[in-house]
């Protein structure tokens, strides 16, 4: 098997608590690190574009938001702009507004999958602080294609959900506090890259969906059987792309969901539906009370009695809904 020195591609994914972790990580990066670093942080579509400036104040390497088509080179930190996925394709950065993954754009999984496909054994995936499980599926893809997995020590993370999810999929991942990762990157960059790498049809499909969006999904349905579930983003059917113990779904238009993210979004939908029902029941009760008052004033006792009874039933149903809302099992919130 051939060995060769090669620039490694380091993908870093973070969410809640991720800014603090990223600041600790980049502060110790050496100026001569022979690696290209790609950063995805979950953020709102209209978030201020200040992350490169914040990181650049601490980092010895140049840090900037990427532009589509930028050539990838060592010694640079490429940051995903808000509301855009960041991928790597044929030696260049690809920035797209492909379908959201786990409710996010940018998403961590799309970056990691693209690095697995692009760099194989020269890819490193890094999962930092955050909630739920974005990044776990993509990190598994990197490891299966010969790359390395690095996870922030959950004890060091402000929000350990993403690190825990990553470690459930890759128990053998390298675990470090964020501030100790720069030294690890130097070690990984010094290792010879072993051989080439193959790829799977599913991985190639998912990378193409994130990069090309509508053009890719128009070609065919996702490569998996129908799951009987619906997509929270578009209400379309979800196809089951699960592998071994990792549940993973994608709809016809490209939205993707992992187990914990789908569960959390379903919890949110149930809560919204319950509040909608509660509002409707309370409005129904209020209207029936008005009808009863008007009918009573007009001398129509039968109508007034029936309206009061309907109002009472509506309030009884509303009380049941309130109990459901107050006693629901509280899951991990969305970040």
Phi, psi and omega per residue, in radians:
X1 nan 2.295 -3.076
X2 -1.332 2.610 3.046
X3 -2.153 2.464 3.131
X4 -2.636 2.614 3.062
X5 -1.393 2.392 -3.023
X6 -2.717 2.485 3.100
X7 -1.092 2.189 3.114
X8 -1.492 2.653 3.120
X9 -1.922 2.049 -3.084
X10 -1.916 1.984 3.069
X11 -1.710 2.307 -3.082
X12 -2.158 2.149 -3.131
X13 -2.075 2.381 -3.100
X14 -2.625 2.820 3.093
X15 -2.478 -2.209 -3.120
X16 -0.999 2.276 -3.069
X17 1.380 0.046 -3.058
X18 -1.295 -0.515 -3.136
X19 -1.088 -0.799 3.134
X20 -1.065 -0.751 3.133
X21 -1.136 -0.737 3.139
X22 -1.113 -0.722 3.127
X23 -1.075 -0.726 3.114
X24 -1.158 -0.644 -3.108
X25 -1.215 -0.907 -3.009
X26 -1.248 -0.369 -3.087
X27 -1.078 -0.412 -3.076
X28 -1.921 0.142 3.115
X29 -1.199 2.256 3.115
X30 -1.287 2.622 -3.104
X31 -1.174 -0.344 -3.112
X32 -1.835 0.367 -3.123
X33 -1.111 2.099 -3.110
X34 -1.461 1.054 -3.101
X35 -2.575 2.632 2.981
X36 -1.775 2.281 -3.102
X37 -1.966 2.398 -3.107
X38 -2.185 2.201 -3.004
X39 -2.041 2.223 2.995
X40 -2.086 2.162 3.054
X41 -2.151 2.190 3.063
X42 -1.045 2.265 3.118
X43 -2.742 2.801 -3.136
X44 -1.161 2.643 -3.124
X45 -0.997 -0.538 -3.111
X46 -1.812 0.406 -3.126
X47 -1.133 2.558 3.058
X48 -1.048 2.478 -3.072
X49 -1.595 1.060 -3.056
X50 -1.849 -0.117 -3.052
X51 -1.026 -0.806 3.113
X52 -1.008 -0.658 3.139
X53 -1.176 -0.724 3.114
X54 -1.082 -0.811 -3.127
X55 -1.210 -0.665 -3.102
X56 -1.083 -0.478 3.112
X57 -1.205 -0.423 -3.092
X58 -1.821 -0.273 -2.902
X59 -1.832 2.408 3.097
X60 -1.353 -0.246 3.121
X61 -1.683 2.678 3.060
X62 -1.154 2.390 -3.109
X63 -2.182 2.303 -3.133
X64 -2.746 2.677 2.912
X65 -1.123 2.460 -3.115
X66 -1.421 2.758 2.977
X67 -2.092 2.509 -3.107
X68 -0.992 2.252 3.126
X69 1.637 -0.095 3.089
X70 -0.999 2.391 3.088
X71 -1.320 2.391 -3.125
X72 -1.456 2.299 3.095
X73 -2.451 2.739 3.132
X74 -1.190 2.763 3.082
X75 1.321 0.425 3.113
X76 -2.283 2.613 3.041
X77 -1.990 2.013 -3.104
X78 -1.787 2.174 -3.059
X79 -1.932 2.327 3.113
X80 -1.203 2.292 3.062
X81 -1.282 2.745 3.121
X82 -0.995 2.513 3.048
X83 1.129 0.406 3.105
X84 -2.430 2.355 2.977
X85 -1.270 2.596 3.062
X86 -2.007 2.127 3.122
X87 -2.357 2.918 3.077
X88 -2.136 2.297 -3.073
X89 -2.531 2.060 3.086
X90 0.915 0.826 3.051
X91 1.403 0.077 -3.141
X92 -2.270 2.759 3.087
X93 -1.381 2.406 3.050
X94 -2.078 2.109 3.133
X95 -1.952 2.163 -3.046
X96 -2.433 2.809 2.991
X97 -1.890 0.820 3.083
X98 -1.129 3.061 -3.083
X99 -0.998 2.546 3.108
X100 -1.130 2.580 3.061
X101 -2.080 2.228 -3.077
X102 0.950 0.555 3.130
X103 1.397 0.117 -3.037
X104 -2.126 2.575 2.915
X105 -2.638 1.896 0.187
X106 -1.299 2.668 3.066
X107 -2.001 2.651 3.137
X108 -1.335 -0.741 -3.117
X109 -1.001 -0.777 3.124
X110 -1.013 -0.727 3.104
X111 -1.079 -0.869 -3.095
X112 -1.066 -0.749 3.134
X113 -1.085 -0.721 -3.122
X114 -1.140 -0.619 3.104
X115 -1.216 -0.656 3.073
X116 -1.047 -0.740 -3.118
X117 -1.275 -0.674 -3.062
X118 -1.376 -0.811 -2.949
X119 -1.955 -0.344 3.116
X120 0.942 -2.076 -3.103
X121 -1.113 -0.276 3.115
X122 -1.626 0.204 3.133
X123 -1.750 2.501 3.039
X124 -2.276 2.241 3.067
X125 -1.877 2.372 -3.083
X126 -2.219 2.145 3.104
X127 -1.902 2.133 3.131
X128 -1.884 -2.953 -3.080
X129 -0.912 2.469 3.089
X130 2.905 2.930 3.113
X131 -1.662 2.882 3.057
X132 1.056 -2.467 -2.901
X133 -2.398 0.323 3.071
X134 -1.063 2.396 -3.131
X135 1.783 -0.429 -3.089
X136 -1.160 -0.760 -3.132
X137 -1.139 -0.799 -3.141
X138 -1.144 -0.629 3.113
X139 -1.128 -0.678 3.079
X140 -1.091 -0.667 3.085
X141 -1.094 -0.707 3.114
X142 -1.082 -0.812 -3.117
X143 -1.113 -0.709 -3.133
X144 -1.165 -0.344 3.116
X145 -1.798 0.318 2.999
X146 1.656 -0.032 -3.116
X147 -1.464 -3.078 -3.065
X148 -1.942 2.579 3.115
X149 -1.999 2.272 3.112
X150 -2.203 2.325 -3.087
X151 -2.275 2.346 3.064
X152 -1.101 2.362 3.068
X153 -0.947 2.103 -3.128
X154 -0.929 -0.539 3.113
X155 -1.203 -0.368 -3.124
X156 -1.629 -0.235 -3.052
X157 -1.572 2.406 3.066
X158 -1.123 -0.616 3.078
X159 -2.255 1.865 -2.984
X160 -1.514 0.092 -3.064
X161 -1.023 -0.900 3.140
X162 -1.117 -0.772 3.055
X163 -1.038 -0.733 3.127
X164 -1.104 -0.756 3.136
X165 -1.080 -0.721 3.122
X166 -1.115 -0.710 -3.112
X167 -1.251 -0.457 3.053
X168 -1.165 -0.581 3.123
X169 -1.477 -0.619 -3.125
X170 -2.232 1.363 -3.108
X171 -1.030 -0.433 -3.116
X172 -1.568 0.198 3.137
X173 -1.071 2.667 3.065
X174 -1.330 2.136 -3.056
X175 -1.910 2.180 -3.123
X176 -2.522 2.664 2.873
X177 -1.117 2.672 -3.082
X178 -0.994 -0.669 -3.077
X179 -1.218 -0.271 -3.120
X180 -1.735 0.039 -3.036
X181 -1.336 -0.499 -3.118
X182 -1.029 -0.753 3.119
X183 -1.114 -0.670 3.104
X184 -1.125 -0.696 3.122
X185 -1.078 -0.681 3.108
X186 -1.082 -0.723 3.098
X187 -1.116 -0.789 -3.114
X188 -1.139 -0.643 -3.135
X189 -1.196 -0.427 -3.120
X190 -1.460 -0.213 -3.128
X191 -1.368 2.429 3.034
X192 -1.145 2.497 3.097
X193 -1.462 2.247 -3.062
X194 -1.609 1.976 2.974
X195 1.077 -2.914 3.120
X196 -1.767 -2.753 -3.141
X197 -2.691 2.586 3.016
X198 -1.650 -2.891 3.092
X199 -2.706 2.938 3.123
X200 -1.920 2.693 3.118
X201 -1.052 -0.708 -3.110
X202 -1.138 -0.761 3.136
X203 -1.075 -0.797 -3.141
X204 -1.076 -0.705 3.116
X205 -1.084 -0.805 -3.068
X206 -1.197 -0.623 3.063
X207 -1.131 -0.730 -3.126
X208 -1.159 -0.640 3.091
X209 -1.087 -0.798 3.141
X210 -1.149 -0.594 -3.079
X211 -1.443 -0.681 -3.000
X212 -1.926 -0.206 3.087
X213 1.042 -2.094 -3.024
X214 -1.037 -0.609 -3.120
X215 -1.094 -0.655 -3.112
X216 -1.327 -0.763 -3.075
X217 -1.274 -0.328 3.107
X218 -1.207 -0.346 -3.082
X219 -1.218 -0.730 -3.074
X220 -2.927 2.922 3.005
X221 -1.184 2.796 3.048
X222 -0.982 2.606 -3.050
X223 -1.384 1.144 3.117
X224 -2.903 2.862 -3.125
X225 -1.296 2.717 3.028
X226 -1.035 2.452 -3.076
X227 -1.682 -0.263 -3.034
X228 1.443 0.028 3.101
X229 -1.812 2.843 3.125
X230 -2.028 2.645 -3.109
X231 -1.333 2.202 3.104
X232 -1.109 -0.431 -3.107
X233 -1.373 -0.673 -3.007
X234 -2.303 -0.051 -3.130
X235 1.162 0.240 3.060
X236 -1.436 2.939 -3.138
X237 -1.209 2.469 3.070
X238 -1.702 2.413 3.083
X239 -1.804 2.499 -3.040
X240 -1.528 1.914 3.102
X241 -1.899 0.422 -3.065
X242 -1.099 2.590 3.099
X243 -2.279 2.175 3.129
X244 0.896 -2.039 -3.074
X245 -1.675 0.126 -3.070
X246 -1.865 2.011 3.124
X247 -1.430 2.311 -3.045
X248 -2.676 2.320 -3.048
X249 -2.340 2.636 3.058
X250 -2.525 2.480 -3.124
X251 -1.667 3.067 -3.070
X252 -1.099 -0.564 -3.111
X253 -1.586 -0.031 2.956
X254 1.996 -0.219 3.113
X255 -1.074 2.438 -3.101
X256 -2.151 2.554 -3.115
X257 -2.443 2.361 2.971
X258 -1.732 3.043 -2.961
X259 -0.983 -1.003 -3.036
X260 -1.204 -0.664 -3.138
X261 -1.159 -0.691 3.103
X262 -1.160 -0.739 3.109
X263 -1.063 -0.770 -3.132
X264 -1.116 -0.713 3.140
X265 -1.200 -0.655 3.066
X266 -1.108 -0.682 3.066
X267 -1.049 -0.735 3.122
X268 -1.105 -0.706 -3.139
X269 -1.155 -0.712 3.103
X270 -1.092 -0.759 3.139
X271 -1.103 -0.762 3.113
X272 -1.077 -0.713 3.141
X273 -1.137 -0.691 3.128
X274 -1.147 -0.718 3.112
X275 -1.163 -0.631 3.070
X276 -1.105 -0.753 3.103
X277 -1.119 -0.715 3.127
X278 -1.079 -0.773 3.124
X279 -1.090 -0.748 -3.129
X280 -1.109 -0.712 -3.130
X281 -1.178 -0.726 -3.137
X282 -1.204 -0.637 3.068
X283 -1.169 -0.663 3.102
X284 -1.088 -0.762 3.115
X285 -1.083 -0.772 -3.137
X286 -1.083 -0.733 3.133
X287 -1.119 -0.748 -3.121
X288 -1.144 -0.614 3.060
X289 -1.108 -0.704 3.094
X290 -1.122 -0.739 3.112
X291 -1.077 -0.739 3.129
X292 -1.081 -0.742 3.139
X293 -1.133 -0.759 3.136
X294 -1.138 -0.773 -3.134
X295 -1.132 -0.696 3.123
X296 -1.107 -0.712 3.123
X297 -1.138 -0.504 -3.137
X298 -1.536 0.010 3.107
X299 1.453 0.251 3.131
X300 -1.723 1.417 -3.049
X301 -1.110 -0.661 -3.116
X302 -1.103 -0.771 3.126
X303 -1.130 -0.732 -3.139
X304 -1.102 -0.738 3.136
X305 -1.114 -0.763 -3.137
X306 -1.116 -0.696 -3.138
X307 -1.154 -0.705 3.108
X308 -1.119 -0.680 3.107
X309 -1.121 -0.741 3.099
X310 -1.110 -0.708 3.111
X311 -1.095 -0.718 3.115
X312 -1.096 -0.774 3.129
X313 -1.086 -0.709 3.136
X314 -1.114 -0.722 3.132
X315 -1.200 -0.586 3.076
X316 -1.136 -0.746 3.090
X317 -1.133 -0.682 3.110
X318 -1.085 -0.657 3.122
X319 -1.127 -0.663 3.090
X320 -1.117 -0.726 3.122
X321 -1.135 -0.709 3.102
X322 -1.061 -0.712 3.101
X323 -1.087 -0.725 3.103
X324 -1.053 -0.754 -3.121
X325 -1.161 -0.699 -3.081
X326 -1.348 -0.431 -3.074
X327 -1.829 0.078 3.130
X328 -1.117 2.517 3.077
X329 -1.129 2.259 -3.102
X330 -1.532 2.046 3.084
X331 -1.644 -3.057 3.114
X332 -1.269 2.275 -3.102
X333 -1.195 2.789 3.038
X334 -1.267 2.506 3.071
X335 -1.785 nan nan
